[in-house]
């Protein structure tokens, strides 16, 4: 097992693509956070006030259930990827963070979005893992190369 973990949640597959490239680039293990139930296209329709993404935006206290909840045991460096919904991570990310002891682990975020740039640093998530060693994250385009991702990871000292 490597000491690095890339864990991600995805709605359309874009974050998965970046996560796969990052894991390959840095030699990390790759795991997916899977919501219960899985996301549908209708869930992602931010223009519909009844969609999952809109309801999560309205109720920041939501902690939705997970179908797959990857363990952080044995990892000291964790890269957490998510799509940006309303300038933050889907609420399932907080469910995952709050379910694990991340004390002393280096934790950084990477986000994907076709338009938003706010929320990629991950600062809005710090309260869900206050004892982690947070390192500011970054937003990436879906076509980010392994070289670009490796360069970013190397610049973090992780």
LUMPARO-281501 format. One line per 10 residues: number of its first residue (from 1); their letters; for each residue z, x, y of C-alpha. Coordinates in nm, 4 decimals. Each point is the difference from the previous one (the first is absolute). Layout:
residues N
NUM) A) Z:X:Y | ...
This chain:
residues 158
1) XXXXXXXXXX) 0.0000:0.0000:0.0000 | -0.0782:0.1211:0.3473 | 0.2577:-0.0078:0.2743 | -0.2280:-0.2152:0.2176 | -0.0701:-0.3695:-0.0236 | -0.2653:-0.2051:0.1743 | 0.1027:-0.3658:-0.0146 | -0.2036:-0.2742:0.1617 | -0.0593:-0.3700:0.0400 | -0.3480:-0.1354:0.0617
11) XXXXXXXXXX) -0.1598:-0.3287:0.0917 | -0.3717:0.0713:-0.0095 | -0.0074:0.3352:-0.1808 | -0.0368:0.2136:0.3133 | 0.3521:0.1422:-0.0167 | -0.0471:0.0685:-0.3715 | -0.3076:0.2131:0.0751 | 0.1873:0.2093:0.2553 | 0.3026:0.0281:-0.2322 | -0.2185:0.1207:-0.2887
21) XXXXXXXXXX) -0.1652:0.2638:0.2193 | 0.3385:0.1141:0.1343 | 0.1554:0.0256:-0.3467 | -0.2982:0.2026:-0.1234 | 0.0071:0.2217:0.3088 | 0.3680:0.0931:-0.0307 | 0.0510:-0.0210:-0.3762 | 0.2404:-0.2927:0.0208 | 0.0778:-0.2816:-0.2390 | -0.1434:-0.3369:0.1036
31) XXXXXXXXXX) 0.1727:-0.3384:-0.0338 | -0.0728:-0.3465:0.1384 | 0.2420:-0.2545:0.1435 | -0.1293:-0.3340:-0.1260 | 0.1145:-0.3209:0.1685 | 0.0951:-0.3087:-0.2003 | -0.2281:-0.1829:0.0155 | -0.2820:0.2455:0.0813 | -0.1711:-0.0339:0.3380 | -0.2996:-0.2303:0.0310
41) XXXXXXXXXX) -0.2694:-0.0062:0.2677 | 0.1691:-0.3064:0.1481 | 0.3281:0.1950:0.0302 | -0.1714:0.2535:0.2219 | -0.1502:-0.2498:0.2454 | 0.2045:0.0793:0.3088 | -0.1799:-0.2770:0.1925 | 0.1548:-0.2622:-0.2294 | 0.3627:-0.0715:0.1005 | 0.0745:-0.1038:-0.3603
51) XXXXXXXXXX) -0.1217:0.3266:-0.1541 | 0.2392:0.2420:-0.1636 | -0.0594:0.2665:0.2652 | 0.0672:-0.2473:0.2827 | 0.3163:-0.1354:-0.1649 | 0.1295:0.3536:-0.0490 | -0.0698:0.0693:0.3664 | 0.2011:-0.3056:0.1018 | 0.2968:0.0780:-0.2280 | 0.0830:0.3697:0.0118
61) XXXXXXXXXX) 0.2988:-0.0535:-0.2294 | -0.2248:-0.0832:-0.2980 | 0.0365:0.2229:-0.3040 | -0.2658:-0.1282:-0.2419 | 0.0229:0.0638:-0.3723 | -0.1866:0.2825:-0.1699 | -0.1847:-0.0106:-0.3311 | -0.0043:0.3829:-0.0134 | 0.2725:0.2052:0.1672 | -0.0712:0.3738:-0.0486
71) XXXXXXXXXX) 0.3014:0.2233:-0.0477 | 0.0722:0.2924:0.2321 | 0.2135:0.1823:-0.2572 | -0.0958:0.3657:-0.0292 | -0.1939:0.0124:0.3268 | 0.1070:0.1837:0.3140 | -0.3110:-0.0660:0.2101 | -0.1444:-0.3493:0.0310 | -0.3133:-0.1156:0.1796 | 0.0071:-0.3774:0.0559
81) XXXXXXXXXX) -0.3275:-0.1776:0.0739 | -0.0623:-0.3525:0.1225 | -0.2485:-0.2123:0.1932 | 0.1057:-0.0862:0.3525 | 0.0847:-0.3675:0.0381 | 0.0910:-0.0930:0.3559 | 0.0670:0.3705:0.0763 | 0.2399:0.0485:-0.2916 | 0.0115:0.0172:-0.3780 | -0.0032:-0.3101:-0.2186
91) XXXXXXXXXX) 0.3592:-0.1155:-0.0642 | -0.0313:0.1061:-0.3658 | 0.0276:0.3599:0.1234 | 0.3504:-0.0721:0.1291 | 0.0860:-0.1637:-0.3328 | -0.1047:0.3227:-0.1717 | 0.1769:0.2334:0.2457 | 0.3267:-0.1933:-0.0186 | -0.0017:0.0003:-0.3814 | 0.0104:0.3811:-0.0286
101) XXXXXXXXXX) 0.2398:0.2787:0.0902 | -0.2109:0.2151:0.2295 | 0.2886:0.2054:0.1392 | -0.1149:0.3538:0.0771 | -0.3587:-0.0607:-0.1135 | -0.2829:0.0890:0.2375 | -0.1900:-0.3176:0.0776 | -0.3137:-0.0485:0.2055 | -0.2406:-0.2859:0.0404 | -0.3742:-0.0382:0.0141
111) XXXXXXXXXX) -0.1663:-0.3217:0.0999 | -0.3452:-0.1524:-0.0073 | -0.1478:-0.2511:0.2405 | -0.3415:-0.0862:0.1325 | 0.1331:-0.0494:0.3523 | 0.3722:0.0605:0.0436 | 0.1541:0.3398:0.0661 | 0.3584:-0.1030:0.0754 | 0.2446:0.0024:-0.2905 | -0.1417:0.2958:-0.1895
121) XXXXXXXXXX) 0.2830:0.2346:0.1013 | 0.2367:-0.2038:-0.2149 | 0.2845:-0.0085:0.2529 | 0.0358:-0.3767:-0.0420 | 0.0927:0.0642:-0.3662 | 0.2777:0.2534:0.0582 | 0.2723:-0.2661:-0.0139 | -0.0995:-0.0836:-0.3577 | 0.0638:0.3593:-0.1151 | 0.2357:0.1465:0.2605
131) XXXXXXXXXX) 0.1068:0.2970:-0.2125 | -0.3528:0.1264:-0.0681 | -0.1353:0.2996:0.1903 | -0.2729:-0.1850:0.1875 | -0.3076:0.1876:0.1178 | -0.2401:-0.1781:0.2354 | -0.2982:-0.1422:-0.1823 | -0.3598:-0.0605:0.0952 | -0.2822:-0.2550:-0.0192 | -0.3113:0.0907:-0.1981
141) XXXXXXXXXX) -0.3446:-0.1486:-0.0286 | -0.0925:-0.1222:-0.3459 | -0.2506:0.2840:-0.0327 | 0.2534:0.2782:0.0675 | -0.0959:0.3070:-0.2026 | 0.2262:0.1921:-0.2343 | -0.0304:0.2964:0.2372 | 0.1184:-0.2046:0.2972 | 0.2885:-0.1424:-0.1998 | 0.0993:0.3406:-0.1396
151) XXXXXXXX) -0.0051:0.1501:0.3489 | 0.2247:-0.2772:0.1279 | 0.2440:0.0327:-0.2901 | 0.0104:0.3794:0.0393 | 0.0753:-0.0386:0.3727 | 0.3110:-0.2034:-0.0884 | 0.1568:0.2769:-0.2060 | 0.0342:-0.2316:-0.2972
